[in-house]
Amino acid sequence: LLTGFAMGLPPLWNIETGQSGFGIFGLMEQGSNNGRGVIPAPPTAWTRIYAGWEIPQAVSRDQLNLPARGNGNLVKVIINDSEYFLIENRVNWIHDDVSIDSIRWQLYNEDKVINDDDARFPPYIEIVIDSVDITRDMNGVITAVPNYDLGLPASGLLIWHIDEELITQNIGSNQINADNTQKGVALEEADGAQDIGFESIFMFTDPSSGLFADMWYQGNPERDRLYPELKGLPLQFGPYTHPDTRSNSGATTFIQFSAIGEPEDTMSFTVENLLFPDELPDSTLNMRFSIDLDNDGIDELIGGSSHLWWSHQDTVKPVPFYDLLGSQYELVAVGNNLPGYCGLGLAEIQTDSLIVSLFRFNPTTELVESLWSWKLKADNDFRIIGSTNGDTIFIEMFDMSYSLTADELLGVEIELASQSIGNFTNLLNPAADNEYYLSNNFLIKSHSNGGDQWFYAPEMAVISFAVADLDGDSYSELLVLDEAGNLIGLNHNLSSLPGFPIALNGQGNIFIRNLTGSESPEIVVQNTVGEILVLNSSGQEIYRLANPFSDKIQILTNFRGRSSIISQSTVWMFDSLEVENGNQWNLKYGNRNNSLMVQTNIPPVPRSAGLFDPQRTYSYPNPARGDNIKFRIFVKEAIAVNIRIFDLAGLFVDELTIDTPVKFEANEVLWNVAQLESGIYFANIEVKGASKSSNKILKIGVIH
């Protein structure tokens, strides 16, 4: 241990309380006393990397035969930007399948046959001297041992969970493993009980220092005792085992180590990710788009950093076809509704210019060829839009719109509304025949039958947005990610969806697609640490996926017959889906043409009779501890809503109205209670039809 300190190796236990970090399995811990101090454990896999003695072999999917600990015999499996697993094979045998402890037990049992009542259990040091090829000085002091793993309690794999972010935060104060629940260098214990460093109640065998059962090998008796139904089956460590392969934040990795073999000088096991294709992830790819270039009904992948490449899906083998001018570029599909034709549009920034090009796959040469290119004076803020029925590419930037074809360049100035709202984009809601416009701080709902309704929402500084029919009512809902990272859900009359907003620490774009085969599509968004959140249509988390390189989601699409999430470096493949109903928001701007349109094939939902739904009519928050309460009324055939509010004595307090409620949708109205005294109030909600009315009484609490 002192030698380790002298070499600058950090301690890996709690130096204030003495609590163990990983016990006997490493030098800078209790392992310094292995073999009665004669055979101290080697430094951990992480310590050896930290000292610069070893470089691990990074793998994501492989069938491995891992030799015993030695230079180069260390495997690394990436979890995310700061976390990874280290796997090593540790062998404590003097010779084949014989350890110091096994010799002691053998001699004891042999002596027991002769001296049943007075059998001798030989001392540890005696076996070391007699059976191990040790080196001693002239005074008989042991100075070297041929293998310092001899002091371990068993042979097998050690699987380390390393968190470099925790290490960086705590190495200066020597607190890398001070917190037992969040260790920088943690051992995944095969016996299923993460008990190293915790207080033990066992009288004879103390698991808090580490046991033979903490090592991974087929036939581990404690593992078999924990899972008797799995005895004899191949040993696994994965997303559904205990311990599991989650990140320290709880994100699911879907990494699985399987077919872990018996202890050997070379141990076999398989590592894979259950959602990744065989050849991914690959951080060099920079995948950005998918499009059916060759018109075979299957999308090709498009990506690149210094140059654009394309690849078939069956195996990701990039074929370069264009040298990029810079790192900032956008791609779009062009003419994809024309039979036998699909072009690829490119817009890339070069200094103060925007270069727009059109490419097409040549089936004869099997090459992606350039058809034409235009150069525009531009800044970085632009959107490229592809025509679905021709080879025209549209460019929107600031107050200008350009229509680009092979024959002509036409610039058309857009007339903005008299009240400046900055750059805005259009969202089409086909079911409700309405359009939504979003700007940095505005939501505008435009009715096709005339007249605009303007909604100012300063709390909704928009990062991104998406539209789809989340509840299957044939009306589209709007999702907005604000600058605070909250996911806001609005129905088509801009009332909040139940369960929203959700504090996600979200960033980037929102995507919507049916990934799991459920009745409704899932919502996909990333948080600020790069994890991918998959939510159901009600906003409840289904998956939180660890992202190996924390890169951005680019597109949701079909990949090898499965609905998938594609980021810059990898693909998460979910369920196989046979039916596509168009109810999806697959890219930043909705679809491959960047047209911000949702075109669903969802049939209209039959409408039940009545004026409103009392079960979906309520107030919130209730009781109110702030200044405002919202009344939420699910309107059916009603043409007006009147809310009269009374105090506990029956005296009139206030009146609210919704003069033109949206039918078959939740409608909301805000009631300000800042000036009211604390107490109980009653609201009589009267819903009026053409010839009749109905009502519901709500009890409301106000607490100041």
Secondary structure, DSSP 8 states (H G I E B T S, - for coil): -HHHHHTT----S-TTT---SSGGGSTTTGGGGGGGGTS-----HHHHHHTTS---EE-SSEEEEEEBSSTT--EEEE-SSSEEEEEEEE--EEETTEEHHHHHHHHHHHHHHH-TTS-----HHHHHHHHS--EE-TT--EEE-S-GGGGSSS-EEEEEEEEHHHHHHHGGGT-TT--TTS-SEEE--TTS---TTS----SS--GGG--GGGSB-TT-HHHHHH-GGGTTS-EEESTTSSS----TT--B--EEEEEE--S-SEEEEEEEETTS-TT---TT--EEEEE-TTSSSS-EEEE-SSEEEEE-SSS---EEEEE-SSS-EEEEEESTTSTT--EEEEEEEETTEEEEEEEEEETTTTEEEEEEEEEEE--S--EEEE-SSSS-EEEEETTEEEEE-SS-EEEEE----SS---S-EEEEETTTTEEEEE-SSEEEEEETTS-EEEEE-TT--EEEEEEE-SSSSSS-EEEEEETTSEEEEE-TTS-B-TT--EE--EEEEEEEE--S--SS-EEEEEETTS-EEEE-TTS-EEEEE--TT---EEEEEEETTEEEEEESS-EEE--------S--B-BTTBSTT---B------------SSEEEEEEEEESSSB-SSEEEEEEEESS-SEEEEEEEETTS-EEEEEEESS--TTEEEEEEEE-TTS-SEEEEEEEEEE-SS-EEEEEEEEEE--
